[in-house]
Amino acid sequence: MCKALGETPVCTCMNNYIGMPPNCRSQCSINSDCAANEACIGDKCRDPCPGSCGVNARCTVVNHTPTCTCPEGFTGDSFITCLPIPSPISKS
């Protein structure tokens, strides 16, 4: 995209593109274009964790892939929900 600044054309890449004209490109096209803790989502390097894990789960990114785990003291399917581990019932 170019605009006239006085008598000089000034060109920039369109929104969501990076580089210097005429070599504009999307930020990424595959995951390996991004840092290992990000994934290529919608042509941008982003954190893949939001919306990936269940309630109370923790998300870490390993090689562009979100990994969900239940924190200490919780159990369950980390992609659905992590529930507190019940305290043992003591017999009197």
C-alpha positions in Angstrom: 0.0 0.0 0.0 1.6 3.3 -1.1 0.7 6.9 -0.3 2.1 10.1 -1.6 4.1 12.1 1.0 4.6 15.3 -0.9 6.1 14.1 -4.2 7.6 11.0 -2.7 5.7 7.7 -2.6 5.9 5.9 0.8 4.9 2.3 0.8 4.0 0.1 3.7 2.7 -3.5 4.1 -1.0 -3.8 4.6 -2.4 -4.7 8.0 -1.5 -8.2 9.2 1.5 -8.4 6.9 5.2 -7.9 7.8 8.3 -7.0 5.8 9.2 -4.2 3.5 7.3 -3.6 0.2 7.3 -5.2 -2.3 8.2 -8.2 -0.1 5.3 -8.2 2.3 4.2 -11.5 3.8 2.0 -12.9 6.5 3.7 -13.4 9.9 3.6 -17.2 9.4 2.2 -19.9 7.3 3.3 -23.0 9.3 4.0 -23.5 13.0 7.8 -23.6 12.5 7.7 -20.0 11.3 6.9 -19.2 15.0 8.8 -19.5 18.3 8.4 -22.9 19.9 5.9 -21.5 22.5 3.6 -20.2 19.8 1.5 -21.6 17.0 0.6 -20.2 13.6 -3.1 -19.3 14.0 -4.7 -17.1 11.3 -1.3 -16.3 9.7 -0.1 -14.9 13.0 2.2 -16.3 15.7 0.0 -16.6 18.8 -0.3 -18.4 22.1 -2.3 -21.6 21.4 -3.4 -22.0 25.0 -6.6 -19.9 25.2 -9.6 -22.2 24.9 -7.5 -25.4 24.7 -7.7 -26.7 28.3 -10.5 -27.4 30.7 -11.5 -25.7 33.9 -8.7 -25.4 36.5 -6.2 -26.9 34.0 -2.8 -25.5 33.3 -1.6 -25.1 29.8 2.0 -25.2 28.6 3.2 -25.0 25.0 5.6 -27.7 23.8 6.8 -27.4 20.2 3.8 -25.3 19.1 1.3 -27.6 20.7 -0.8 -26.8 23.9 -0.3 -29.4 26.6 -3.0 -29.4 29.4 -2.4 -30.8 32.9 -4.2 -30.8 36.1 -2.3 -28.9 38.8 -1.1 -30.6 42.1 -4.1 -31.5 44.2 -6.4 -31.8 41.3 -7.4 -34.7 39.1 -9.5 -35.3 36.0 -9.4 -34.9 32.2 -7.4 -31.7 31.8 -9.1 -31.0 28.5 -12.5 -31.0 30.2 -12.1 -30.1 33.9 -9.7 -30.7 36.8 -11.5 -31.3 40.1 -9.9 -31.1 43.6 -8.8 -34.5 44.9 -11.1 -35.3 47.8 -9.6 -35.5 51.3 -9.4 -39.1 52.5 -12.2 -40.0 54.8 -10.9 -41.0 58.2 -12.4 -43.9 60.0 -13.0 -43.3 63.7 
